[in-house]
Amino acid sequence: MPHLDDTVKEKIKVLICDILELDADEVTETSLFKDDHDADSLLAIEIVASLEKTFDITIEQSQMAEMVNLAGIYKVVAAASGNE
């Protein structure tokens, strides 16, 4: 399981909620961005760009398939930052 502290997880959640224009209580670790929150590919690209800039990481295109919910994003960010 990826190791990210709660502060980093909260920062990621706030970033995602801002991009998707959702309240924090609407997004859970397992709610699906596309199916549950109507996110499209442009929002996905914005999420990746924001994560890369905020955390100074590089997310490979192949990892985007895992980024369907917060749990997936936590895993990808942890891997990209060397915290898995």
Sequence and secondary structure as in RCSB ss.txt:
>XXXX:A:sequence
MPHLDDTVKEKIKVLICDILELDADEVTETSLFKDDHDADSLLAIEIVASLEKTFDITIEQSQMAEMVNLAGIYK
VVAAASGNE
>XXXX:A:secstr
     HHHHHHHHHHHHHHHT  GGG  SS  HHHHH   HHHHHHHHHHHHHHHT    GGGGGG SSHHHHHH
HHHHHTT  
